[in-house]
Amino acid sequence: MGSFSIWHWLIVLVIVMMIFGTKKLRNMGTDLGGAVRGFKEGMREGSAEAKGGEGAAPQVTGKTVEGEVREKTESKA
C-alpha cells in the first residue's frame, strides 16, 4: 500500500488530461519553463555583479586601521 505502481500514475495522468486538456497543460509547461529560465538568468546576473560589478563590496587587504570612537555630535541646521 506504500508505493504506487505505473498503472496508478497512468490513471492519474489520464484524469488530469481529461480535466485540464492538453493545450492548457502545454501552456502551463511553457510558462513554468520560462519562469525557471528567468530565475536562472537572474541568478547568473546576480553572481556576475557580486564578482566585480558596480556596488560590489571592497576587497579586504589585511591592513588594520587604528582610530578612536567619539560621541556623535548633532549638527544644527
Residue frames as a rotation matrix with the C-alpha (Angstrom) as fourth column:
MET 1
0.565 0.825 0.000 0.00
0.825 -0.565 0.000 0.00
0.000 0.000 -1.000 0.00
GLY 2
0.201 -0.562 -0.802 3.03
0.469 -0.664 0.582 2.31
-0.860 -0.494 0.130 0.36
SER 3
-0.674 -0.533 -0.512 4.00
-0.179 -0.555 0.813 2.98
-0.717 0.639 0.279 -3.26
PHE 4
0.462 0.834 -0.303 2.02
-0.464 -0.064 -0.883 3.50
-0.756 0.549 0.357 -6.42
SER 5
-0.088 -0.442 0.893 2.54
0.599 0.693 0.402 1.32
-0.796 0.570 0.204 -9.46
ILE 6
-0.948 -0.312 -0.064 2.89
0.118 -0.529 0.840 2.60
-0.296 0.789 0.538 -13.01
TRP 7
-0.482 0.838 0.255 -0.81
0.718 0.211 0.663 1.89
0.502 0.502 -0.704 -13.61
HIS 8
0.237 0.537 -0.810 -1.83
0.888 -0.458 -0.044 4.23
-0.395 -0.708 -0.585 -10.79
TRP 9
-0.401 -0.486 -0.777 0.26
0.162 -0.872 0.462 7.04
-0.902 0.060 0.428 -12.29
LEU 10
-0.957 0.085 0.276 -1.17
0.275 -0.013 0.961 6.42
0.086 0.996 -0.011 -15.78
ILE 11
-0.059 0.995 -0.081 -4.72
0.953 0.080 0.293 6.64
0.298 -0.060 -0.953 -14.46
VAL 12
0.187 0.047 -0.981 -3.90
0.607 -0.791 0.077 9.91
-0.772 -0.610 -0.176 -12.65
LEU 13
-0.783 -0.551 -0.289 -2.33
0.093 -0.563 0.821 11.28
-0.615 0.616 0.492 -15.85
VAL 14
-0.704 0.593 0.390 -5.42
0.589 0.183 0.787 10.40
0.395 0.784 -0.479 -17.92
ILE 15
0.256 0.833 -0.491 -7.73
0.965 -0.248 0.082 12.05
-0.053 -0.495 -0.867 -15.36
VAL 16
-0.101 -0.373 -0.922 -5.60
0.350 -0.881 0.318 15.21
-0.931 -0.291 0.219 -15.28
MET 17
-0.961 -0.266 0.071 -5.57
0.143 -0.261 0.955 15.36
-0.236 0.928 0.289 -19.09
MET 18
-0.350 0.910 0.221 -9.35
0.837 0.198 0.510 14.95
0.421 0.364 -0.831 -19.17
ILE 19
0.353 0.485 -0.800 -9.86
0.832 -0.554 0.032 17.77
-0.427 -0.677 -0.600 -16.65
PHE 20
0.067 -0.439 -0.896 -7.37
0.054 -0.895 0.442 20.33
-0.996 -0.078 -0.036 -18.00
GLY 21
0.972 0.213 0.104 -6.89
0.101 0.023 -0.995 19.34
-0.214 0.977 0.001 -21.62
THR 22
0.337 -0.911 0.237 -3.60
0.922 0.371 0.115 19.01
-0.192 0.180 0.965 -23.46
LYS 23
0.216 -0.255 0.943 -3.46
0.519 -0.788 -0.332 22.63
0.827 0.560 -0.038 -24.67
LYS 24
0.802 0.129 0.583 -3.75
-0.362 -0.671 0.647 24.05
0.474 -0.730 -0.492 -21.17
LEU 25
0.834 -0.547 0.074 -1.15
0.287 0.544 0.788 21.59
-0.472 -0.636 0.611 -19.83
ARG 26
0.224 -0.763 0.606 1.22
0.949 0.028 -0.315 22.56
0.224 0.645 0.730 -22.66
ASN 27
0.387 -0.015 0.922 0.76
0.085 -0.995 -0.052 26.26
0.918 0.099 -0.384 -21.85
MET 28
0.957 -0.032 0.289 1.39
-0.291 -0.143 0.946 25.64
0.011 -0.989 -0.146 -18.16
GLY 29
0.603 -0.778 0.175 4.57
0.695 0.620 0.363 23.71
-0.391 -0.097 0.915 -19.01
THR 30
0.148 -0.518 0.843 5.78
0.748 -0.498 -0.438 26.53
0.647 0.695 0.313 -21.25
ASP 31
0.635 0.154 0.757 5.10
-0.255 -0.883 0.394 29.13
0.729 -0.443 -0.521 -18.55
LEU 32
0.948 -0.296 0.117 6.86
-0.012 0.336 0.942 27.04
-0.319 -0.894 0.315 -15.92
GLY 33
0.377 -0.844 0.383 9.88
0.921 0.384 -0.061 26.55
-0.096 0.375 0.922 -18.19
GLY 34
0.225 -0.240 0.944 10.07
0.395 -0.863 -0.314 30.28
0.891 0.444 -0.099 -18.88
ALA 35
0.864 0.129 0.486 9.92
-0.363 -0.511 0.780 31.05
0.348 -0.850 -0.395 -15.17
VAL 36
0.773 -0.629 0.083 12.75
0.406 0.591 0.697 28.61
-0.487 -0.505 0.713 -14.40
ARG 37
0.198 -0.703 0.683 14.83
0.928 -0.089 -0.361 30.04
0.314 0.705 0.635 -17.26
GLY 38
0.450 0.050 0.892 14.27
0.008 -0.999 0.052 33.60
0.893 -0.016 -0.450 -15.99
PHE 39
0.977 -0.090 0.192 15.24
-0.194 -0.009 0.981 32.57
-0.086 -0.996 -0.026 -12.47
LYS 40
0.516 -0.832 0.204 18.49
0.781 0.555 0.286 31.01
-0.351 0.011 0.936 -13.70
GLU 41
0.131 -0.444 0.886 19.37
0.689 -0.602 -0.404 34.13
0.713 0.663 0.227 -15.72
GLY 42
0.719 0.200 0.665 18.70
-0.266 -0.805 0.530 36.31
0.642 -0.558 -0.526 -12.67
MET 43
0.900 -0.435 0.039 20.98
0.153 0.399 0.904 34.16
-0.409 -0.807 0.426 -10.54
ARG 44
0.238 -0.843 0.482 23.76
0.971 0.195 -0.138 34.41
0.022 0.501 0.865 -13.16
GLU 45
0.254 -0.091 0.963 23.41
0.296 -0.941 -0.166 38.21
0.921 0.327 -0.212 -13.33
GLY 46
0.925 0.145 0.351 23.46
-0.275 -0.381 0.883 38.47
0.262 -0.913 -0.312 -9.54
SER 47
0.689 -0.724 0.035 26.64
0.516 0.523 0.678 36.44
-0.509 -0.449 0.734 -9.23
ALA 48
0.119 -0.644 0.756 28.31
0.896 -0.257 -0.361 38.48
0.427 0.720 0.547 -12.01
GLU 49
0.527 0.124 0.841 27.53
-0.084 -0.977 0.196 41.71
0.846 -0.173 -0.504 -10.16
ALA 50
0.979 -0.142 0.144 28.87
-0.132 0.088 0.987 40.31
-0.153 -0.986 0.067 -6.91
LYS 51
0.506 -0.837 0.206 32.16
0.828 0.539 0.156 39.31
-0.242 0.092 0.966 -8.56
GLY 52
-0.535 -0.834 -0.133 33.11
0.744 -0.540 0.394 42.72
-0.400 0.112 0.910 -9.90
GLY 53
-0.044 0.602 0.797 30.20
0.798 -0.458 0.391 44.81
0.601 0.654 -0.460 -10.96
GLU 54
-0.411 -0.025 0.911 29.10
-0.229 -0.965 -0.130 48.15
0.882 -0.262 0.391 -9.62
GLY 55
0.348 0.590 0.729 28.31
-0.810 -0.203 0.551 48.30
0.473 -0.782 0.407 -5.94
ALA 56
0.467 -0.240 -0.851 30.49
0.262 0.957 -0.126 45.34
0.845 -0.164 0.510 -5.08
ALA 57
0.986 -0.134 -0.095 31.90
0.073 -0.163 0.984 45.09
-0.147 -0.977 -0.152 -1.57
PRO 58
0.486 -0.870 -0.075 35.54
-0.814 -0.420 -0.402 46.26
0.319 0.257 -0.912 -1.27
GLN 59
0.518 -0.408 -0.752 38.21
0.209 0.912 -0.352 43.61
0.830 0.025 0.558 -1.04
VAL 60
0.963 -0.225 0.151 39.83
-0.194 -0.185 0.963 43.15
-0.189 -0.957 -0.221 2.36
THR 61
0.525 -0.833 -0.173 43.61
-0.330 -0.012 -0.944 43.63
0.785 0.552 -0.281 2.16
GLY 62
0.439 -0.342 -0.831 44.52
0.730 0.675 0.108 42.60
0.523 -0.654 0.546 5.68
LYS 63
-0.607 -0.637 0.475 45.57
0.261 -0.725 -0.638 46.09
0.750 -0.263 0.606 6.82
THR 64
-0.021 0.549 -0.835 44.48
0.999 0.043 0.003 47.33
0.037 -0.835 -0.550 10.22
VAL 65
-0.182 0.044 0.982 43.14
0.202 -0.976 0.081 50.86
0.962 0.213 0.168 10.63
GLU 66
-0.459 -0.030 -0.888 43.52
0.886 0.057 -0.460 52.40
0.065 -0.998 0.000 14.05
GLY 67
-0.459 0.352 0.816 41.36
-0.031 -0.924 0.381 55.18
0.888 0.149 0.435 15.43
GLU 68
-0.945 0.210 -0.250 39.19
0.273 0.087 -0.958 56.21
-0.180 -0.974 -0.140 18.34
VAL 69
-0.230 0.951 0.207 35.46
0.792 0.059 0.608 56.46
0.566 0.304 -0.766 18.77
ARG 70
-0.999 -0.012 -0.034 33.99
0.028 -0.846 -0.532 59.79
-0.022 -0.532 0.846 19.76
GLU 71
-0.306 0.948 -0.086 30.46
0.484 0.076 -0.872 60.76
-0.820 -0.308 -0.482 20.65
LYS 72
-0.399 0.272 0.875 28.30
0.874 -0.175 0.453 61.75
0.277 0.946 -0.168 17.76
THR 73
-0.694 0.167 -0.700 27.53
0.222 -0.876 -0.429 65.46
-0.685 -0.453 0.571 17.80
GLU 74
0.206 0.859 0.468 24.35
0.882 0.044 -0.469 66.80
-0.424 0.510 -0.749 16.33
SER 75
-0.847 -0.449 0.284 24.70
0.531 -0.736 0.420 69.50
0.021 0.507 0.862 13.71
LYS 76
-0.133 0.791 -0.597 22.40
0.389 -0.512 -0.766 72.48
-0.912 -0.334 -0.239 13.96
ALA 77
-0.641 -0.070 0.764 20.75
0.767 -0.044 0.640 73.31
-0.012 0.997 0.082 10.70
